[in-house]
Amino acid sequence: MIPSSQFSKIYHLILLLTLLVSVEGWAQDRIAVNPGSDQMDASFIEPYTNKWQVSVIDTAGTRNVVRFWTDYLQILKLNGKKYLHRVQDLYSADYDWQQSWINIVEASTLIPLRYTLQGATGQQTVMQFMDGQLLYKSQKREALTDTTINLERQVYDWNLYGMLLVALPFEIGTTYSLPYWSEQTHQIDYVTATIEETVTLQSLSGRSYETYKIRTNERLTFWLTKTKPYVIKLQLDMPSGSTMIWEMM
């Protein structure tokens, strides 16, 4: 018969081994996609235009239109290389311009070159990605910060949102992990994206799309296609319990 003290040690050792196995399995379930990886292929992406109506659905189920969001992408050649140039414009529900987001990334790999945000109230953010460094500028009203950050590894720009995920293999049941530099924490973080299922969706204009539903760890869920305009719908689950939904017009 095993003494109770020895049994307790054996029991806790089994628990520890079980935890280690589960953690190792958790890590293996996520496929790391680093900049330059063959897993990321954006070579098929073409110029497009898109527009969404953005609504908030509160915990009582009441829906309110809060803004409109436009998006277009073109292909540029700079210094002999091809880049994707994406511009997103945010408008209030009354069509007053609020912000513009501008991304420039390598055309096939989506390795970022530059991100710019400009706001109607004078807000400005610039992230310029260089070899091993990130030049970060941020301005709110009259305060300006200008910082050079040494990066321990190359990262993606999560400000691309759905268009970053479009370039992943759409293999249902697979979860991918992508490094990016977080403006919130000012350090490298990871976005995970799980390809959950295929869903037939209709835009607000009535056109049908066969989409892939992709859930992230950033409280954002996307419905994407491999053909333009690529981002058909997205949903943000807010801590308050409300939901913000982008529906293609």
Beta strands, then each sheet from edge to edge (+ up, - down):
strand 1: 30-32
strand 2: 48-57
strand 3: 63-78
strand 4: 81-92
strand 5: 97-106
strand 6: 112-119
strand 7: 124-130
strand 8: 133-140
strand 9: 143-150
strand 10: 175-182
strand 11: 187-202
strand 12: 208-216
strand 13: 220-224
strand 14: 231-237
strand 15: 243-248
sheet 1: 1+ 10+ 11- 12+ 13- 14+ 15- 2+ 3- 4+ 5- 6+ 7- 8+ 9-
end
